[in-house]
Each structure stands twice: as structure tokens, then as C-alpha cells.
Amino acid sequence: MSLSEFDLTDAVNYHYGQFPPKDLDYGRLIGPATSAAEALARYDTMLKSLHNSEVLLAPLRSQEALVSSRMEGTISTLDEVLRYEADHEETTEPTGAETRYEAYEVALFGVAMRSAQKAMQDGQPLSESLIKRAHETLLSFGRGASKSPGQYKIEQNYIGDDRKRKVNFVPISPEQLGPAMEQLIVFINGDSYLPLIAAALAHVEFEALHPFKDGNGRIGRMLITLSLWEKQVISQPHFYVSGYLEEEKGQYVERMRQVSLNGDWTGWCEFFLDALCVQANRNLATAVQINELYDDMKIVFRERLASQWSIVAQDFIFSQPIFRNNRFTQKSGIPKQTAAKFTRMLVDDGLLRELVPASGRRAALYSFEPLMKIVRA
């Protein structure tokens, strides 16, 4: 569909030559920046105290994938995504009528995030190649597979309302994208700005460049977490901000639009810092609940299971609160008969709920409801 078919009357064009901004009103940003930094520090202190943040906060990453995808129109539920993950390896395309592509597309966000995290842990910098690989993973199957996964746009794209045939924003032209992305990566890896201010500026610039044909919002929000982690604002890449941005989506979009329309970089930074502060406090509250549940369950699992495998079983169930026994055995190393006995005992105690009974060679599907009640909220 040609851009000429759309109404561009109120469209705002990309802010050529204005990134990074020359002037910010730091007087307006001191308060929000301080509050955000303090909230993130409290959250990070909690991360460092966790038994295993990678295990305990895995369901929160699925929740972030869900919300970030929902902001782009992909509708699923956390239970549906976790049910998909219980049956599929990370690189396996869904098969069968039981899996909707929407759930798979959401799950791919988590795969892309984990892949980028591992690459950075292995010493790779936050770079264009890393971003392209994450995008290629994100759009590897489903509707995104036809939208040039891992490749920058070669045609002008736009942001607007397809139904109303109305364009609200025209990103940078494909011809000027390459140098602009190079400049953005240099900026992200530089130290000219305080880390939280830099994260704010980098995010709005990435979204304004809109370098890909599809998936820009999800990749852009993923980069918030990765950039904060790279700058050591957080000790682990487990900070998720899409919940607040979804709630304030109208303001989120308009604040970004005002950067190009009026050069209001300061107003955008204020909004972004407030988002970090609010979401850090929410993430902290959820992490505390999960950690308290984990501590409570240590006694329950140890006494009820009475096995050398009790902690291993608990860690697996917390990392994958919807699962089948075959994956329970494969991922945890617990013997098959022992795993089956554990699930029977936990079902009898009301901690596990059988979602789908066993059928033929297919194992039953279980849900660890105490944790699901926390992460569904």
C-alpha cells in the first residue's frame, strides 16, 4: 500500500540533525532522575539478594513479552504463552491446533531477549548486529516472517492508523538510516549523559528511526533493559517497563511525537524517568512477593517431598510454573518416576493444578497456582 493513499495532514516528520539534543533542562530532570535512580537501586538490591534471579523472575520476563507484544496488537494471555513454552523448545515452530500464532509470537520475545542477554554475557557489545539478530529471532515465524527479519527497512515506513488511513509520524528515510543507526550505537555505548537520561534519549531515537519493517516497539523496549544492564544500572537484565508504558500508551506515543514536532526532549525524558520510577517500584513489589513465596515453599517442598531433589524441583517449578512431567525430567535431571511422584503429591496438596490430563503418550499439563496468581496480577 502506497503512503500516498494516507492522510498526512497532521503527520510529524523525523527530527533530522537534532540527535542527540544540544540542550536539556536539567533543572526539570533532577527530581525525576533522582527518584528513578533510587527506585532502581532498591530494585537492584532485591535482585542481588535473590537465590537465583534468572529462575525466580523468569515468569516476569514472560509477562513483559506479553505486554510489550500487546502494545503492538498481538493479543494473548500469560497462561497461553507459558502453556506454549511447556510444549516447545525455543526454536521450534508451533504445530497443531492447540497453539495460536499469537502465543508463539509473544514467546519469541523471550527467546530474543535471552539470546541477546547470552551474547552480551559472552562479551559481545550492544551493537547493530546484536539488534538485528534479536529482530531476526523476534520475527522468525508467524506473521513477522514475511517482514524482513533482521534486515533494516528499504522502503519508507510510517506510524499511524491503518483503519483511518491516517499517518501520525514519518520516521527517518531508509537512505539516511544507516548513518543514524551508527550514531545511535555510538551514543548508547558512550558516557556523555547520565545512564538514565541516555536510556531515555536512546529509546525515543530508536523509535523515531523505526529501522525495521515491523517489531520496532518490541525491540526498542527490549533495548531499554539491555542498555540499563550494560551501564550497570541493574546487575541483571530483569527490568521490565512495558506495564507502565501500556497504561500510559497515549502519553507515551504523544511524548515521543513531541520530540520531533517541538524538540521537547526534556518533556520526553521526564515521562520516561517517571515510567522507570513507577515500574521499578512495581517490579520490586512483585519480586518481593515471589521471593517470599519461594522462601515459604522451601519448607513445604523439603518436608513434603523429603528428597534430595526437593530444591531442584522447586527451582524448576518456579522457573516454569506451567509444565509437563517430560520437560520436568529433561530440564531438571530428576528421574522420571520421582518427578511423577512429586507432581502427584503437589497436586494432592493443592499446590499444583492439573490443567490437561495425560492422554496416551502425552504427559499431563500442570500449573503452579501460588506463583501464577502473583505473576498474572
Secondary structure by P-SEA (a helix, b strand, c coil): cccccccccccccccccccccccccccccaaaaaaaaaaaaaaaaaaaacccccccaaaaaaaaaaaaaaaacccccaaaaaaaaaccccccccccccccaaaaaaaaaaaaaaaaaaaaaacccccaaaaaaaaaaaaccccccccccccccccccccccccccccccccccccaaaaaaaaaaaaaacccccaaaaaaaaaaaaaaacccccaaaaaaaaaaaaaaaaaccccccccccaaaaaaaaaaaaaaaaaaaaccaaaaaaaaaaaaaaaaaaaaaaaaaaaaaaaaaaaaaaaaaacccaaaaaaaaaaacccccaaaaaaaccccaaaaaaaaaaaaaaccccccccccccbbbbbbaaaaaaaaac
